Amino acid sequence: MGRAGDQTDRRANARRDVRTPININVSDISSVISGRIQDISTDGMKVKIETTPVPFQIRDEVMFLVNQNYLKLPGQGQIVWKSPKSGTIGIKFTQLDEESKKSLDEFLHLFVHPTSNR
């Protein structure tokens, strides 16, 4: 079995493809880094960073903010992987308040629909 299969098997919740702006910063860095969420679940998200090289390291604790009409998501997380070649990082949520959890849950339910066999 390939690496992608292993990664998929470890995920407890399905990811949803999105293209949503996000701002991220590491607690010891004062600058805010912009990016776009590429996929998201109740556990974490994959983010494409607009800055090169990727300014984060694995295990960095980060704060993030998504503030769109359809998703309000301030929270904290940890960088669990990064791909300098593609400019993407994986963030595992470590702290979401109740309002953020509710907003994320409502957002993810927008994607729930019957599976097509096409």
Beta strands, then each sheet from edge to edge (+ up, - down):
strand 1: 16-26
strand 2: 33-40
strand 3: 44-49
strand 4: 61-68
strand 5: 71-83
strand 6: 88-96
sheet 1: 1+ 2- 3+ 6- 5+ 4- 1+
end
